[in-house]
């Protein structure tokens, strides 16, 4: 749910910095996940738990079991930030080189090989709509969505230019139980939990 004005305001850079500082303060006081998008600050009020966290952890482990040793499927912090576009996102799983994780601040999107989102029960449009727009704009080459509401998902890739800006050209849908390929790595979706 957007709770602040558009970052692309005529004074966009200053407004973006204000929103960035605001989410850093809010994280200390309120539960949930805060991000900055083109619409403003998004707050997913529900702290992820249960099926959401189990799905992210299983995907992380499964990816790491098939990736080279120098890569990591990370489920922690930091944020991914594209200041020029006024976007801060906090993916559920990020795939990157171990060396690129060694930063004091936010990660640069160009260091990521893929991101994975487990669709939020309380704000699914943030994952299916806003992030589908923001991640290619940030230059993230592969975006995988796992949706515990429906037991389905999609892998988006092939960034290309459109009149509305960069978008993913390729969408590969899957249902839980099938194998899915994220970037160069194929994993099982067997046994992933669903929301009750």
C-alpha positions, 0 to 999 in steps of 0.5 A, a space after each residue: 500500500 503506497 503511503 507517500 507521494 511519487 518519488 518522480 516529483 520535480 524535486 525528486 532527488 530530495 523527496 527520494 532522500 527524505 523517503 529513504 530516511 523515513 523508511 530507515 526510521 520507520 523500520 525501528 518503530 513499526 513491523 513489516 517491510 518498507 520500500 520506496 517505489 515510483 508511487 512512494 513508500 510501500 509498507 507491507 504491514 504483515 511481518 513475513 512468517 510461516 509459509 512466506 519465510 519457509 518458502 524463501 528459506 527453501 528456495 535459498 537452500 535449493 538454489 545454493 545446492 546447485 550454484 557455484 561456491 562463489 554465489 549466494 542465494 541470500 535471504 537477509 539484508 541489505 536493501 537493493 537501491 537504485 538512487 537515480 530511479 528513486 527505488 529501494 527494494 528488499 527482495 526475499 531472496 537475492 542471488 549474487 556473488 559473495 564478494 558483492 555482499 560485502 557492502 556497508 550500505 545498500 546493494 547496487 542492482 547491477 551486482 544481482 544475478 536474480 531476485 526472488 519474491 514470495 508473494 505477500 498475502 496482504 499486498 500481492 500487487 506489490 510483487 505482481 505489478 510494482 516489482 514487475 515494473 521496478 526490477 527491469 527498470 533497476 536492471 535486475 536480469 531475472 525476477 522469480 515470483 512464488 505465490 503461496 496463495 495459488 501454488 503458482 509462480 513465474 520467472 521473468 527475464 529478457 529485459 527490453 525497451 518499451 515506450 513505458 521503459 524497460 520491461 521483461 520480455 519473457 515470462 515462464 509460468 509454473 505450478 508448485 510441484 514442477 521444476 523451475 529454472 531461475 537464471 542458470 539454475 533449476 530447482 524443485 518446487 515440491 513441498 513448498 507451503 501454501 497460505 491457509 
